[in-house]
Amino acid sequence: MTEPDNLVLQYLRRFDAKLDGISDRMRSMEVRFGALETRFAALEERMAGVEMRLDRIEKRLGLIEA
């Protein structure tokens, strides 16, 4: 017959399991945030291009001074 586990060890095992779950979720979030950063950078580039084109159009139409 085996001895029952120490209550402290049981809590430590539960804590360890929960910590593993949190670590997995953090890794997943890091990947997702990385993807968001990449998309945001691409969006900023596109917006800069649109802004340059709009400035050029406004200059050609004489809406702003060159």
PALUM-826642 format. One record per atom (N, C-alpha, C, O, CB): residue number from 1; residue in three letters; atom name; y, x, z. Coordinates in nm, 3 decimals. Glycine has a CB too. Layout:
<site n="NUM" res="ALA" atom="CA" y="Y" x="X" z="Z"/>
...
! end
This chain:
<site n="1" res="MET" atom="N" y="-0.117" x="0.084" z="0.000"/>
<site n="1" res="MET" atom="CA" y="0.000" x="0.000" z="0.000"/>
<site n="1" res="MET" atom="C" y="0.124" x="0.089" z="0.000"/>
<site n="1" res="MET" atom="O" y="0.130" x="0.189" z="0.072"/>
<site n="1" res="MET" atom="CB" y="-0.001" x="-0.096" z="0.122"/>
<site n="2" res="THR" atom="N" y="0.223" x="0.052" z="-0.082"/>
<site n="2" res="THR" atom="CA" y="0.344" x="0.133" z="-0.090"/>
<site n="2" res="THR" atom="C" y="0.450" x="0.082" z="0.005"/>
<site n="2" res="THR" atom="O" y="0.452" x="-0.035" z="0.043"/>
<site n="2" res="THR" atom="CB" y="0.398" x="0.133" z="-0.233"/>
<site n="3" res="GLU" atom="N" y="0.538" x="0.172" z="0.043"/>
<site n="3" res="GLU" atom="CA" y="0.648" x="0.134" z="0.132"/>
<site n="3" res="GLU" atom="C" y="0.755" x="0.061" z="0.052"/>
<site n="3" res="GLU" atom="O" y="0.777" x="0.093" z="-0.065"/>
<site n="3" res="GLU" atom="CB" y="0.708" x="0.258" z="0.202"/>
<site n="4" res="PRO" atom="N" y="0.822" x="-0.035" z="0.113"/>
<site n="4" res="PRO" atom="CA" y="0.932" x="-0.102" z="0.042"/>
<site n="4" res="PRO" atom="C" y="1.045" x="-0.002" z="0.018"/>
<site n="4" res="PRO" atom="O" y="1.068" x="0.089" z="0.098"/>
<site n="4" res="PRO" atom="CB" y="0.983" x="-0.226" z="0.122"/>
<site n="5" res="ASP" atom="N" y="1.116" x="-0.022" z="-0.093"/>
<site n="5" res="ASP" atom="CA" y="1.227" x="0.067" z="-0.125"/>
<site n="5" res="ASP" atom="C" y="1.337" x="0.054" z="-0.021"/>
<site n="5" res="ASP" atom="O" y="1.360" x="-0.052" z="0.036"/>
<site n="5" res="ASP" atom="CB" y="1.282" x="0.037" z="-0.265"/>
<site n="6" res="ASN" atom="N" y="1.402" x="0.165" z="0.001"/>
<site n="6" res="ASN" atom="CA" y="1.517" x="0.168" z="0.089"/>
<site n="6" res="ASN" atom="C" y="1.626" x="0.079" z="0.027"/>
<site n="6" res="ASN" atom="O" y="1.647" x="0.083" z="-0.094"/>
<site n="6" res="ASN" atom="CB" y="1.568" x="0.315" z="0.112"/>
<site n="7" res="LEU" atom="N" y="1.694" x="0.000" z="0.108"/>
<site n="7" res="LEU" atom="CA" y="1.797" x="-0.092" z="0.061"/>
<site n="7" res="LEU" atom="C" y="1.910" x="-0.016" z="-0.010"/>
<site n="7" res="LEU" atom="O" y="1.963" x="-0.064" z="-0.110"/>
<site n="7" res="LEU" atom="CB" y="1.853" x="-0.174" z="0.178"/>
<site n="8" res="VAL" atom="N" y="1.946" x="0.099" z="0.042"/>
<site n="8" res="VAL" atom="CA" y="2.051" x="0.180" z="-0.020"/>
<site n="8" res="VAL" atom="C" y="2.008" x="0.225" z="-0.159"/>
<site n="8" res="VAL" atom="O" y="2.089" x="0.223" z="-0.252"/>
<site n="8" res="VAL" atom="CB" y="2.086" x="0.302" z="0.068"/>
<site n="9" res="LEU" atom="N" y="1.883" x="0.265" z="-0.174"/>
<site n="9" res="LEU" atom="CA" y="1.833" x="0.306" z="-0.306"/>
<site n="9" res="LEU" atom="C" y="1.835" x="0.190" z="-0.404"/>
<site n="9" res="LEU" atom="O" y="1.864" x="0.210" z="-0.522"/>
<site n="9" res="LEU" atom="CB" y="1.692" x="0.363" z="-0.294"/>
<site n="10" res="GLN" atom="N" y="1.804" x="0.072" z="-0.358"/>
<site n="10" res="GLN" atom="CA" y="1.808" x="-0.046" z="-0.446"/>
<site n="10" res="GLN" atom="C" y="1.950" x="-0.068" z="-0.498"/>
<site n="10" res="GLN" atom="O" y="1.971" x="-0.091" z="-0.617"/>
<site n="10" res="GLN" atom="CB" y="1.758" x="-0.171" z="-0.371"/>
<site n="11" res="TYR" atom="N" y="2.046" x="-0.061" z="-0.407"/>
<site n="11" res="TYR" atom="CA" y="2.185" x="-0.080" z="-0.449"/>
<site n="11" res="TYR" atom="C" y="2.231" x="0.031" z="-0.542"/>
<site n="11" res="TYR" atom="O" y="2.304" x="0.006" z="-0.638"/>
<site n="11" res="TYR" atom="CB" y="2.277" x="-0.086" z="-0.327"/>
<site n="12" res="LEU" atom="N" y="2.189" x="0.153" z="-0.517"/>
<site n="12" res="LEU" atom="CA" y="2.225" x="0.264" z="-0.605"/>
<site n="12" res="LEU" atom="C" y="2.165" x="0.246" z="-0.744"/>
<site n="12" res="LEU" atom="O" y="2.230" x="0.278" z="-0.843"/>
<site n="12" res="LEU" atom="CB" y="2.179" x="0.397" z="-0.545"/>
<site n="13" res="ARG" atom="N" y="2.043" x="0.196" z="-0.752"/>
<site n="13" res="ARG" atom="CA" y="1.981" x="0.171" z="-0.882"/>
<site n="13" res="ARG" atom="C" y="2.057" x="0.062" z="-0.959"/>
<site n="13" res="ARG" atom="O" y="2.079" x="0.075" z="-1.079"/>
<site n="13" res="ARG" atom="CB" y="1.833" x="0.131" z="-0.865"/>
<site n="14" res="ARG" atom="N" y="2.095" x="-0.043" z="-0.889"/>
<site n="14" res="ARG" atom="CA" y="2.173" x="-0.150" z="-0.953"/>
<site n="14" res="ARG" atom="C" y="2.307" x="-0.097" z="-1.003"/>
<site n="14" res="ARG" atom="O" y="2.351" x="-0.126" z="-1.114"/>
<site n="14" res="ARG" atom="CB" y="2.194" x="-0.268" z="-0.855"/>
<site n="15" res="PHE" atom="N" y="2.370" x="-0.019" z="-0.916"/>
<site n="15" res="PHE" atom="CA" y="2.498" x="0.040" z="-0.951"/>
<site n="15" res="PHE" atom="C" y="2.484" x="0.130" z="-1.075"/>
<site n="15" res="PHE" atom="O" y="2.568" x="0.126" z="-1.165"/>
<site n="15" res="PHE" atom="CB" y="2.555" x="0.121" z="-0.833"/>
<site n="16" res="ASP" atom="N" y="2.379" x="0.209" z="-1.079"/>
<site n="16" res="ASP" atom="CA" y="2.354" x="0.298" z="-1.192"/>
<site n="16" res="ASP" atom="C" y="2.333" x="0.218" z="-1.320"/>
<site n="16" res="ASP" atom="O" y="2.383" x="0.256" z="-1.426"/>
<site n="16" res="ASP" atom="CB" y="2.233" x="0.389" z="-1.163"/>
<site n="17" res="ALA" atom="N" y="2.259" x="0.109" z="-1.311"/>
<site n="17" res="ALA" atom="CA" y="2.234" x="0.026" z="-1.429"/>
<site n="17" res="ALA" atom="C" y="2.364" x="-0.037" z="-1.479"/>
<site n="17" res="ALA" atom="O" y="2.388" x="-0.042" z="-1.599"/>
<site n="17" res="ALA" atom="CB" y="2.131" x="-0.085" z="-1.396"/>
<site n="18" res="LYS" atom="N" y="2.446" x="-0.085" z="-1.387"/>
<site n="18" res="LYS" atom="CA" y="2.574" x="-0.143" z="-1.427"/>
<site n="18" res="LYS" atom="C" y="2.665" x="-0.038" z="-1.489"/>
<site n="18" res="LYS" atom="O" y="2.735" x="-0.065" z="-1.587"/>
<site n="18" res="LYS" atom="CB" y="2.644" x="-0.209" z="-1.308"/>
<site n="19" res="LEU" atom="N" y="2.664" x="0.080" z="-1.433"/>
<site n="19" res="LEU" atom="CA" y="2.746" x="0.189" z="-1.485"/>
<site n="19" res="LEU" atom="C" y="2.702" x="0.228" z="-1.626"/>
<site n="19" res="LEU" atom="O" y="2.785" x="0.259" z="-1.711"/>
<site n="19" res="LEU" atom="CB" y="2.738" x="0.310" z="-1.391"/>
<site n="20" res="ASP" atom="N" y="2.572" x="0.227" z="-1.651"/>
<site n="20" res="ASP" atom="CA" y="2.522" x="0.254" z="-1.787"/>
<site n="20" res="ASP" atom="C" y="2.573" x="0.149" z="-1.885"/>
<site n="20" res="ASP" atom="O" y="2.612" x="0.182" z="-1.997"/>
<site n="20" res="ASP" atom="CB" y="2.367" x="0.256" z="-1.788"/>
<site n="21" res="GLY" atom="N" y="2.572" x="0.024" z="-1.842"/>
<site n="21" res="GLY" atom="CA" y="2.623" x="-0.084" z="-1.928"/>
<site n="21" res="GLY" atom="C" y="2.771" x="-0.067" z="-1.958"/>
<site n="21" res="GLY" atom="O" y="2.814" x="-0.087" z="-2.072"/>
<site n="21" res="GLY" atom="CB" y="2.600" x="-0.219" z="-1.862"/>
<site n="22" res="ILE" atom="N" y="2.847" x="-0.029" z="-1.858"/>
<site n="22" res="ILE" atom="CA" y="2.991" x="-0.006" z="-1.878"/>
<site n="22" res="ILE" atom="C" y="3.013" x="0.111" z="-1.973"/>
<site n="22" res="ILE" atom="O" y="3.101" x="0.104" z="-2.059"/>
<site n="22" res="ILE" atom="CB" y="3.061" x="0.020" z="-1.743"/>
<site n="23" res="SER" atom="N" y="2.936" x="0.216" z="-1.958"/>
<site n="23" res="SER" atom="CA" y="2.949" x="0.332" z="-2.047"/>
<site n="23" res="SER" atom="C" y="2.920" x="0.293" z="-2.192"/>
<site n="23" res="SER" atom="O" y="2.991" x="0.337" z="-2.283"/>
<site n="23" res="SER" atom="CB" y="2.853" x="0.444" z="-2.004"/>
<site n="24" res="ASP" atom="N" y="2.819" x="0.213" z="-2.213"/>
<site n="24" res="ASP" atom="CA" y="2.786" x="0.168" z="-2.349"/>
<site n="24" res="ASP" atom="C" y="2.900" x="0.085" z="-2.409"/>
<site n="24" res="ASP" atom="O" y="2.935" x="0.102" z="-2.525"/>
<site n="24" res="ASP" atom="CB" y="2.657" x="0.085" z="-2.348"/>
<site n="25" res="ARG" atom="N" y="2.956" x="-0.003" z="-2.328"/>
<site n="25" res="ARG" atom="CA" y="3.068" x="-0.085" z="-2.377"/>
<site n="25" res="ARG" atom="C" y="3.190" x="0.000" z="-2.406"/>
<site n="25" res="ARG" atom="O" y="3.263" x="-0.026" z="-2.502"/>
<site n="25" res="ARG" atom="CB" y="3.103" x="-0.193" z="-2.275"/>
<site n="26" res="MET" atom="N" y="3.214" x="0.101" z="-2.325"/>
<site n="26" res="MET" atom="CA" y="3.328" x="0.190" z="-2.348"/>
<site n="26" res="MET" atom="C" y="3.312" x="0.265" z="-2.480"/>
<site n="26" res="MET" atom="O" y="3.409" x="0.279" z="-2.555"/>
<site n="26" res="MET" atom="CB" y="3.343" x="0.289" z="-2.232"/>
<site n="27" res="ARG" atom="N" y="3.192" x="0.313" z="-2.509"/>
<site n="27" res="ARG" atom="CA" y="3.167" x="0.381" z="-2.635"/>
<site n="27" res="ARG" atom="C" y="3.192" x="0.287" z="-2.753"/>
<site n="27" res="ARG" atom="O" y="3.251" x="0.326" z="-2.854"/>
<site n="27" res="ARG" atom="CB" y="3.022" x="0.435" z="-2.640"/>
<site n="28" res="SER" atom="N" y="3.148" x="0.165" z="-2.739"/>
<site n="28" res="SER" atom="CA" y="3.169" x="0.065" z="-2.844"/>
<site n="28" res="SER" atom="C" y="3.319" x="0.039" z="-2.863"/>
<site n="28" res="SER" atom="O" y="3.367" x="0.028" z="-2.976"/>
<site n="28" res="SER" atom="CB" y="3.095" x="-0.066" z="-2.809"/>
<site n="29" res="MET" atom="N" y="3.392" x="0.029" z="-2.754"/>
<site n="29" res="MET" atom="CA" y="3.536" x="0.006" z="-2.762"/>
<site n="29" res="MET" atom="C" y="3.608" x="0.124" z="-2.826"/>
<site n="29" res="MET" atom="O" y="3.704" x="0.105" z="-2.900"/>
<site n="29" res="MET" atom="CB" y="3.593" x="-0.022" z="-2.623"/>
<site n="30" res="GLU" atom="N" y="3.563" x="0.245" z="-2.797"/>
<site n="30" res="GLU" atom="CA" y="3.624" x="0.363" z="-2.858"/>
<site n="30" res="GLU" atom="C" y="3.610" x="0.359" z="-3.010"/>
<site n="30" res="GLU" atom="O" y="3.703" x="0.392" z="-3.082"/>
<site n="30" res="GLU" atom="CB" y="3.562" x="0.492" z="-2.802"/>
<site n="31" res="VAL" atom="N" y="3.493" x="0.319" z="-3.057"/>
<site n="31" res="VAL" atom="CA" y="3.470" x="0.309" z="-3.201"/>
<site n="31" res="VAL" atom="C" y="3.561" x="0.202" z="-3.261"/>
<site n="31" res="VAL" atom="O" y="3.622" x="0.223" z="-3.365"/>
<site n="31" res="VAL" atom="CB" y="3.321" x="0.276" z="-3.230"/>
<site n="32" res="ARG" atom="N" y="3.569" x="0.088" z="-3.194"/>
<site n="32" res="ARG" atom="CA" y="3.651" x="-0.021" z="-3.245"/>
<site n="32" res="ARG" atom="C" y="3.799" x="0.016" z="-3.245"/>
<site n="32" res="ARG" atom="O" y="3.871" x="-0.016" z="-3.340"/>
<site n="32" res="ARG" atom="CB" y="3.629" x="-0.147" z="-3.162"/>
<site n="33" res="PHE" atom="N" y="3.846" x="0.083" z="-3.139"/>
<site n="33" res="PHE" atom="CA" y="3.986" x="0.124" z="-3.136"/>
<site n="33" res="PHE" atom="C" y="4.015" x="0.229" z="-3.243"/>
<site n="33" res="PHE" atom="O" y="4.123" x="0.230" z="-3.301"/>
<site n="33" res="PHE" atom="CB" y="4.023" x="0.180" z="-2.998"/>
<site n="34" res="GLY" atom="N" y="3.920" x="0.314" z="-3.269"/>
<site n="34" res="GLY" atom="CA" y="3.936" x="0.412" z="-3.376"/>
<site n="34" res="GLY" atom="C" y="3.954" x="0.343" z="-3.511"/>
<site n="34" res="GLY" atom="O" y="4.037" x="0.384" z="-3.592"/>
<site n="34" res="GLY" atom="CB" y="3.816" x="0.506" z="-3.381"/>
<site n="35" res="ALA" atom="N" y="3.875" x="0.240" z="-3.534"/>
<site n="35" res="ALA" atom="CA" y="3.887" x="0.164" z="-3.659"/>
<site n="35" res="ALA" atom="C" y="4.023" x="0.094" z="-3.667"/>
<site n="35" res="ALA" atom="O" y="4.084" x="0.090" z="-3.774"/>
<site n="35" res="ALA" atom="CB" y="3.773" x="0.060" z="-3.670"/>
<site n="36" res="LEU" atom="N" y="4.069" x="0.041" z="-3.555"/>
<site n="36" res="LEU" atom="CA" y="4.201" x="-0.024" z="-3.554"/>
<site n="36" res="LEU" atom="C" y="4.312" x="0.076" z="-3.581"/>
<site n="36" res="LEU" atom="O" y="4.407" x="0.045" z="-3.653"/>
<site n="36" res="LEU" atom="CB" y="4.225" x="-0.093" z="-3.421"/>
<site n="37" res="GLU" atom="N" y="4.301" x="0.195" z="-3.524"/>
<site n="37" res="GLU" atom="CA" y="4.402" x="0.299" z="-3.549"/>
<site n="37" res="GLU" atom="C" y="4.406" x="0.336" z="-3.696"/>
<site n="37" res="GLU" atom="O" y="4.514" x="0.355" z="-3.752"/>
<site n="37" res="GLU" atom="CB" y="4.373" x="0.423" z="-3.465"/>
<site n="38" res="THR" atom="N" y="4.291" x="0.346" z="-3.758"/>
<site n="38" res="THR" atom="CA" y="4.284" x="0.380" z="-3.900"/>
<site n="38" res="THR" atom="C" y="4.349" x="0.270" z="-3.984"/>
<site n="38" res="THR" atom="O" y="4.426" x="0.299" z="-4.076"/>
<site n="38" res="THR" atom="CB" y="4.138" x="0.401" z="-3.943"/>
<site n="39" res="ARG" atom="N" y="4.318" x="0.146" z="-3.953"/>
<site n="39" res="ARG" atom="CA" y="4.377" x="0.035" z="-4.028"/>
<site n="39" res="ARG" atom="C" y="4.528" x="0.028" z="-4.008"/>
<site n="39" res="ARG" atom="O" y="4.602" x="0.002" z="-4.102"/>
<site n="39" res="ARG" atom="CB" y="4.312" x="-0.097" z="-3.986"/>
<site n="40" res="PHE" atom="N" y="4.572" x="0.052" z="-3.885"/>
<site n="40" res="PHE" atom="CA" y="4.715" x="0.047" z="-3.857"/>
<site n="40" res="PHE" atom="C" y="4.788" x="0.157" z="-3.932"/>
<site n="40" res="PHE" atom="O" y="4.897" x="0.134" z="-3.984"/>
<site n="40" res="PHE" atom="CB" y="4.740" x="0.059" z="-3.706"/>
<site n="41" res="ALA" atom="N" y="4.730" x="0.275" z="-3.938"/>
<site n="41" res="ALA" atom="CA" y="4.793" x="0.386" z="-4.011"/>
<site n="41" res="ALA" atom="C" y="4.803" x="0.352" z="-4.160"/>
<site n="41" res="ALA" atom="O" y="4.905" x="0.380" z="-4.223"/>
<site n="41" res="ALA" atom="CB" y="4.712" x="0.517" z="-3.992"/>
<site n="42" res="ALA" atom="N" y="4.699" x="0.291" z="-4.215"/>
<site n="42" res="ALA" atom="CA" y="4.703" x="0.252" z="-4.356"/>
<site n="42" res="ALA" atom="C" y="4.809" x="0.145" z="-4.379"/>
<site n="42" res="ALA" atom="O" y="4.879" x="0.148" z="-4.480"/>
<site n="42" res="ALA" atom="CB" y="4.564" x="0.199" z="-4.402"/>
<site n="43" res="LEU" atom="N" y="4.822" x="0.054" z="-4.286"/>
<site n="43" res="LEU" atom="CA" y="4.923" x="-0.052" z="-4.298"/>
<site n="43" res="LEU" atom="C" y="5.064" x="0.008" z="-4.292"/>
<site n="43" res="LEU" atom="O" y="5.152" x="-0.034" z="-4.366"/>
<site n="43" res="LEU" atom="CB" y="4.905" x="-0.157" z="-4.186"/>
<site n="44" res="GLU" atom="N" y="5.084" x="0.105" z="-4.204"/>
<site n="44" res="GLU" atom="CA" y="5.214" x="0.171" z="-4.196"/>
<site n="44" res="GLU" atom="C" y="5.248" x="0.241" z="-4.328"/>
<site n="44" res="GLU" atom="O" y="5.363" x="0.236" z="-4.373"/>
<site n="44" res="GLU" atom="CB" y="5.215" x="0.273" z="-4.081"/>
<site n="45" res="GLU" atom="N" y="5.150" x="0.305" z="-4.389"/>
<site n="45" res="GLU" atom="CA" y="5.172" x="0.370" z="-4.518"/>
<site n="45" res="GLU" atom="C" y="5.212" x="0.270" z="-4.625"/>
<site n="45" res="GLU" atom="O" y="5.304" x="0.293" z="-4.703"/>
<site n="45" res="GLU" atom="CB" y="5.047" x="0.446" z="-4.562"/>
<site n="46" res="ARG" atom="N" y="5.142" x="0.158" z="-4.628"/>
<site n="46" res="ARG" atom="CA" y="5.172" x="0.056" z="-4.727"/>
<site n="46" res="ARG" atom="C" y="5.312" x="-0.001" z="-4.706"/>
<site n="46" res="ARG" atom="O" y="5.385" x="-0.024" z="-4.802"/>
<site n="46" res="ARG" atom="CB" y="5.069" x="-0.057" z="-4.722"/>
<site n="47" res="MET" atom="N" y="5.349" x="-0.024" z="-4.581"/>
<site n="47" res="MET" atom="CA" y="5.481" x="-0.078" z="-4.550"/>
<site n="47" res="MET" atom="C" y="5.591" x="0.020" z="-4.590"/>
<site n="47" res="MET" atom="O" y="5.696" x="-0.021" z="-4.638"/>
<site n="47" res="MET" atom="CB" y="5.492" x="-0.111" z="-4.401"/>
<site n="48" res="ALA" atom="N" y="5.567" x="0.149" z="-4.570"/>
<site n="48" res="ALA" atom="CA" y="5.664" x="0.250" z="-4.611"/>
<site n="48" res="ALA" atom="C" y="5.682" x="0.248" z="-4.762"/>
<site n="48" res="ALA" atom="O" y="5.794" x="0.259" z="-4.811"/>
<site n="48" res="ALA" atom="CB" y="5.620" x="0.390" z="-4.565"/>
<site n="49" res="GLY" atom="N" y="5.573" x="0.233" z="-4.835"/>
<site n="49" res="GLY" atom="CA" y="5.580" x="0.225" z="-4.981"/>
<site n="49" res="GLY" atom="C" y="5.657" x="0.101" z="-5.026"/>
<site n="49" res="GLY" atom="O" y="5.737" x="0.109" z="-5.119"/>
<site n="49" res="GLY" atom="CB" y="5.441" x="0.223" z="-5.041"/>
<site n="50" res="VAL" atom="N" y="5.633" x="-0.011" z="-4.961"/>
<site n="50" res="VAL" atom="CA" y="5.702" x="-0.135" z="-4.996"/>
<site n="50" res="VAL" atom="C" y="5.851" x="-0.120" z="-4.965"/>
<site n="50" res="VAL" atom="O" y="5.936" x="-0.165" z="-5.043"/>
<site n="50" res="VAL" atom="CB" y="5.643" x="-0.256" z="-4.918"/>
<site n="51" res="GLU" atom="N" y="5.883" x="-0.058" z="-4.855"/>
<site n="51" res="GLU" atom="CA" y="6.023" x="-0.037" z="-4.818"/>
<site n="51" res="GLU" atom="C" y="6.096" x="0.050" z="-4.922"/>
<site n="51" res="GLU" atom="O" y="6.209" x="0.021" z="-4.960"/>
<site n="51" res="GLU" atom="CB" y="6.033" x="0.027" z="-4.679"/>
<site n="52" res="MET" atom="N" y="6.029" x="0.155" z="-4.967"/>
<site n="52" res="MET" atom="CA" y="6.089" x="0.242" z="-5.069"/>
<site n="52" res="MET" atom="C" y="6.112" x="0.165" z="-5.199"/>
<site n="52" res="MET" atom="O" y="6.217" x="0.178" z="-5.262"/>
<site n="52" res="MET" atom="CB" y="5.998" x="0.365" z="-5.096"/>
<site n="53" res="ARG" atom="N" y="6.014" x="0.084" z="-5.238"/>
<site n="53" res="ARG" atom="CA" y="6.029" x="0.006" z="-5.361"/>
<site n="53" res="ARG" atom="C" y="6.141" x="-0.096" z="-5.348"/>
<site n="53" res="ARG" atom="O" y="6.217" x="-0.117" z="-5.442"/>
<site n="53" res="ARG" atom="CB" y="5.897" x="-0.064" z="-5.395"/>
<site n="54" res="LEU" atom="N" y="6.151" x="-0.159" z="-5.233"/>
<site n="54" res="LEU" atom="CA" y="6.257" x="-0.258" z="-5.210"/>
<site n="54" res="LEU" atom="C" y="6.394" x="-0.191" z="-5.215"/>
<site n="54" res="LEU" atom="O" y="6.488" x="-0.247" z="-5.273"/>
<site n="54" res="LEU" atom="CB" y="6.236" x="-0.329" z="-5.074"/>
<site n="55" res="ASP" atom="N" y="6.407" x="-0.074" z="-5.156"/>
<site n="55" res="ASP" atom="CA" y="6.534" x="-0.001" z="-5.162"/>
<site n="55" res="ASP" atom="C" y="6.571" x="0.029" z="-5.307"/>
<site n="55" res="ASP" atom="O" y="6.687" x="0.013" z="-5.347"/>
<site n="55" res="ASP" atom="CB" y="6.524" x="0.130" z="-5.081"/>
<site n="56" res="ARG" atom="N" y="6.475" x="0.073" z="-5.385"/>
<site n="56" res="ARG" atom="CA" y="6.500" x="0.106" z="-5.526"/>
<site n="56" res="ARG" atom="C" y="6.544" x="-0.018" z="-5.603"/>
<site n="56" res="ARG" atom="O" y="6.635" x="-0.011" z="-5.686"/>
<site n="56" res="ARG" atom="CB" y="6.374" x="0.167" z="-5.591"/>
<site n="57" res="ILE" atom="N" y="6.480" x="-0.131" z="-5.578"/>
<site n="57" res="ILE" atom="CA" y="6.516" x="-0.256" z="-5.645"/>
<site n="57" res="ILE" atom="C" y="6.657" x="-0.298" z="-5.606"/>
<site n="57" res="ILE" atom="O" y="6.736" x="-0.338" z="-5.692"/>
<site n="57" res="ILE" atom="CB" y="6.416" x="-0.368" z="-5.611"/>
<site n="58" res="GLU" atom="N" y="6.689" x="-0.289" z="-5.478"/>
<site n="58" res="GLU" atom="CA" y="6.823" x="-0.327" z="-5.432"/>
<site n="58" res="GLU" atom="C" y="6.929" x="-0.238" z="-5.495"/>
<site n="58" res="GLU" atom="O" y="7.037" x="-0.286" z="-5.530"/>
<site n="58" res="GLU" atom="CB" y="6.831" x="-0.318" z="-5.279"/>
<site n="59" res="LYS" atom="N" y="6.901" x="-0.111" z="-5.509"/>
<site n="59" res="LYS" atom="CA" y="6.996" x="-0.020" z="-5.573"/>
<site n="59" res="LYS" atom="C" y="7.017" x="-0.057" z="-5.719"/>
<site n="59" res="LYS" atom="O" y="7.130" x="-0.058" z="-5.767"/>
<site n="59" res="LYS" atom="CB" y="6.948" x="0.125" z="-5.562"/>
<site n="60" res="ARG" atom="N" y="6.910" x="-0.088" z="-5.790"/>
<site n="60" res="ARG" atom="CA" y="6.921" x="-0.123" z="-5.933"/>
<site n="60" res="ARG" atom="C" y="6.998" x="-0.254" z="-5.952"/>
<site n="60" res="ARG" atom="O" y="7.071" x="-0.269" z="-6.050"/>
<site n="60" res="ARG" atom="CB" y="6.780" x="-0.136" z="-5.995"/>
<site n="61" res="LEU" atom="N" y="6.982" x="-0.345" z="-5.860"/>
<site n="61" res="LEU" atom="CA" y="7.052" x="-0.474" z="-5.870"/>
<site n="61" res="LEU" atom="C" y="7.195" x="-0.463" z="-5.819"/>
<site n="61" res="LEU" atom="O" y="7.273" x="-0.557" z="-5.833"/>
<site n="61" res="LEU" atom="CB" y="6.977" x="-0.582" z="-5.792"/>
<site n="62" res="GLY" atom="N" y="7.229" x="-0.351" z="-5.760"/>
<site n="62" res="GLY" atom="CA" y="7.364" x="-0.332" z="-5.709"/>
<site n="62" res="GLY" atom="C" y="7.388" x="-0.404" z="-5.577"/>
<site n="62" res="GLY" atom="O" y="7.503" x="-0.431" z="-5.540"/>
<site n="62" res="GLY" atom="CB" y="7.464" x="-0.378" z="-5.810"/>
<site n="63" res="LEU" atom="N" y="7.282" x="-0.436" z="-5.507"/>
<site n="63" res="LEU" atom="CA" y="7.297" x="-0.505" z="-5.380"/>
<site n="63" res="LEU" atom="C" y="7.338" x="-0.410" z="-5.267"/>
<site n="63" res="LEU" atom="O" y="7.397" x="-0.452" z="-5.168"/>
<site n="63" res="LEU" atom="CB" y="7.167" x="-0.575" z="-5.343"/>
<site n="64" res="ILE" atom="N" y="7.304" x="-0.282" z="-5.285"/>
<site n="64" res="ILE" atom="CA" y="7.345" x="-0.179" z="-5.189"/>
<site n="64" res="ILE" atom="C" y="7.400" x="-0.063" z="-5.269"/>
<site n="64" res="ILE" atom="O" y="7.369" x="-0.046" z="-5.387"/>
<site n="64" res="ILE" atom="CB" y="7.226" x="-0.134" z="-5.097"/>
<site n="65" res="GLU" atom="N" y="7.483" x="0.018" z="-5.202"/>
<site n="65" res="GLU" atom="CA" y="7.539" x="0.135" z="-5.270"/>
<site n="65" res="GLU" atom="C" y="7.437" x="0.248" z="-5.274"/>
<site n="65" res="GLU" atom="O" y="7.362" x="0.269" z="-5.179"/>
<site n="65" res="GLU" atom="CB" y="7.668" x="0.181" z="-5.202"/>
<site n="66" res="ALA" atom="N" y="7.438" x="0.320" z="-5.385"/>
<site n="66" res="ALA" atom="CA" y="7.343" x="0.429" z="-5.403"/>
<site n="66" res="ALA" atom="C" y="7.379" x="0.551" z="-5.323"/>
<site n="66" res="ALA" atom="O" y="7.309" x="0.652" z="-5.328"/>
<site n="66" res="ALA" atom="CB" y="7.333" x="0.465" z="-5.548"/>
! end
